[in-house]
Amino acid sequence: MAISTIQTLLTHPASRQRSNQAVLFWFTLSLTYAALCGILWLHQAFYSEYVAQDDARQQVFWMRQFLDPELFSNDLIANYFQSIAPKGWSALYRIMAILGIDPIVFSKILPFPLILLTTAYCFLVCIQILPVPATGFIASVLLNQYLLVGADMTSGTPRDFVYLLYLSFFYYLIRRSVMPCLGVIFLTGLFYPTSIFIQSVLLILRLVIWNRGHLTFSRNRLDYLLCGSGLGIAFLVLLPYALSSSEFGPTITLIQANAMPDALITMTGKTFLDRSQMKELD
């Protein structure tokens, strides 16, 4: 009896059980696990006032200017990281600074709500693809393990928003929810602009479907409305980045770096030099 009940709970679609209760149970369990993981992270983050995640030390330090404008006034490194910071992300930290929250402290707090939101959308996306509530829980657990063990959502930097933006985009795209999907595209441009290119490609691919053994164009008008509106939002959001110029110039390429006698090319934690460069250094 117990084994049969567990099998039903884990494998049967939500429509075959008390769907609302089952979805709510597994959804709550997913968020509970994510909250426990987040609490463990907060414990490590606030273990000492001098603890800061590696990426936060690199990308958040200059935001102390929001509290004291005289800090890093002639610091080229601070100016560089300020110039490449996404507008939405830096605006969020500026708002928190106005409220009196130190940027380094906020970088430790921010991952917690992001983990909860990312877990929620992960669960919802899985339910849309496979309507078995237990699969949403399993997927969210695996995602949390990956994010926290791999330190992909523990720095309060723009990278922390990537998984939330993608999963929310997938969820609204699957449901053909036009306005929420456009809102996610707009937020992506503010917090992690490079991801918009992937979202744009997915919008275009959405117009092509597999029907009876061959590819054909979608006959659903919502797909075309979503694609056209999404590409328009993406263009408008990326336009300021395309028109702006940086005092630091473009990022050097690998070929350019190889041509520099003093360049060290670091790969997988090891340093490699071209033979010609080694001779020049000698």
N, C-alpha and C positions, 0 to 999 in steps of 0.2 A: 504493500500500500504506500509506504513512504517513498520507495524508489519510483513508483508510478507517478506520484504527486510531483516529485522533483523533476522527473522527465517532462511532465506536462508543463511545469513552470518554466523550464529552461528552453524548451524547443517549440512549443505551440505558439502560433501567432497570437497577437493581442486580441484579435477579433473572436477567437475561440475561447477565451477566458473572460473573466470580468476585466475588460480591457482597461478601464480607467484606474481601477485599483492596482492592477499589475504594473502599468506604466508609471503610476505615481510611486509605487514601492521601489522599483528599480531606479527610477530617476532620483528619488531621495537618497537611496543607497549610494548612487554615483556621486552626488554632491557631498555626501558625508565623507566618503573616502577622499575626495578632492580637498575638503576642508581639513581633514587630518593631515594630509600631505602638506597643505599650506601652513598649518600651525607648526609643523616640524621645521619648515623653511623659515618662518618668522622667529622661531627659537634660535636657529643658527644665525640669522641676520642680525638679531639684536643681542647676541651673546656678549658683544662688546661694542662700544661706541666707535671703535676704530676698525670694525669689520666692514668691508665693502666688497661687493662682487667685482671681478676683474673688469668686465665691460663697463660697469657703472663708474669705476675709477677713471676710465678712459673717456667716457662720453658724457658723464653727468657733472663732473667737477666744475666745469665752467659756468654752470647754472647758479652757482653761488653769487654770480653777478646780479641775479634777481633780488638778492637780499642786500648786497653791498656793491653798487655800480663801479666802485673804484678797484675792485679785485680784477686781476688779469688784464689790466688796461692795455698793456703792450706785449701781451703774450701771444705769439703766433700760433702756438699749439691750441690754445683756447679759442682763438679766432677761427682756426680751421674747423674744429669740431662744431663750433657754432654755425659756421657757414653750411655744413652738410646736414645739420639736424632738421628732420621733417617739421614742417610748420605746426601741425596739430600737436605733435609730441612736445615740442618746446613750449607751446602755448599752454598745454596742460600743466607743465611744471611751473610756468610763470603764475598761473592762477593759484596753484598750491602755495607758492612763495608769497603771494599777496595775502593769503590766509594765514601766513606765518609758519608754514611747514618747510623745514629745511629740505632742499632737493635730494641730498644723500639719504635722509630719513625716508622721504617719499619713495625713493627708488627701492627701498626695502619693503614698503607697504604695498606698492602697486601690484607686484606679482600675485598677491593673494586674491583680490577680486578678479584678476584676469584668469587665474586658474579655475575659479568657480564658473565664470562665464564660458570659458573654453570647454570645460567639461559638460556644461549644459548643452551647448550646441553640438558637441560630439555625440552625445546621447540622442539628440533630436534628429541629426543627420542619419544615424544608424537606424532609427525607427522608420525613417522615410524609405530607406533602401531595403531593409529587412524588418518587417513589423513583429519582431520578437523582442520584448523588452530586455530580456537577459543579455542579448547581444550588445545592446547599448551600454549596459553596465560593464561588460567585459572589455569592450573597446575603450571606454573612458578610463578604466583602470590601467590598461596597457599604455594609453596616451599619457596619463599622469606619471607613470613610471618612466617613460621616455623623456618627458619634459623636465622632470626634477632631477633624475639621475644624470641626464645629459646637460643640465644647466642651460636649457633653451628658454626658460621662462623664470629666471631668478635675478634679473639685472635691472629691471625697470627701464630698459632701453627699447627702441623701436622694434627690435627683433621679438620682444615679448608679445607684440600684437599680431604677429603673422598668423599663428594658428587660429586665433579667435576670428580674424578677418576672413580667412579662407573658409573655415567651417560655417560661419554665419552666411557667407556668400553662397556656399554649396546648398545650405538649407533653404534659403529663399529662392535660389535658382531652381531647385527641384520642385518647389511648390508653385513656381511661376508667380511669386509675389513681387510685383514690379517696384513699388515704392520702397519697401525695405531693402530690396536688392540694390537699387540705385543709391540708397543711403549708405550701404556698406561700401560700394565702389567709391563714393565720395570720401568716406572715412579712411579708406585705404590710401587714397591720394594724400591725405593729411598725415597719416602715421607711418606708412611704408609704401611709398609711391611705386617702387619697382614691381610690386606685386600686381599692379593694375594691368600690366602687359599680359600676364597669365590669365587674369580674369577676362580681359578682352578676347583672347583666343578662345576661351571656353564659351563665351557668348556667341561667337561666330560658329563654333563647332556645334552649338545647340541647334542651329538651323538645319543640320544634316542628321537624318535618322536612318536606322537600318530597318527596312521594310521588305519582308518576303524575299530575303536573300540578296538584296541590292540596296545601294544607297539612294536616298531620295530626299528632297527638301521637305521640311516640316510644313504642315498645312495649318498649324495653330498660329493665329495672329498675335497671340501674346508673346511667342518666341521672337517674332520680328520687332514687336514694340519694345521688348526688353533689350534686344540686341542693339537697336538703333539708339534708344535712350541711354543705355549703358556706355556705348562707345562715345556718345556725345558728352556725357559726364566725365568720362576718362580723359577726353581731349581737353576739356575746360580745366580740369584739375591739374593736368600735366603741363598746360601751356605756360604758366608762370615759371616752372622749372626750366622749360626749354628756352624762354626768353631771358632768363637771368644769367648773369656771368659771375664767375668767381675770381677773386684776386689771386687765388692759388693755382689757377690753370687746371687743365684736365689731368686725370690720374694717369700715370705712366703705364705703358703696356709691358708685358713680359719681354717682348723683343727689345724695347728701349732699356729695360733694366739689365738685360744680358749684355748690352753694349756699354754699360757703365763699368769702368775698371774697379770701382770700389763697391759695386752692388753685391749684396749677399742675398741669394735666392733661398728662402727658407721653405722647406717642404716636409710635411709630416714630422715636424720637430727636429729635423736635421738640416744642416747648412751645407749647400752645394755651391761650388764655384766652377765656372767654365774654365777649361784648361788655359786658354789665352789670358783670362783674367788672373789666374793663379801666377802665371809667369810675370804679368805686369805688377802684381802685388809683391812678388819676390824681388 
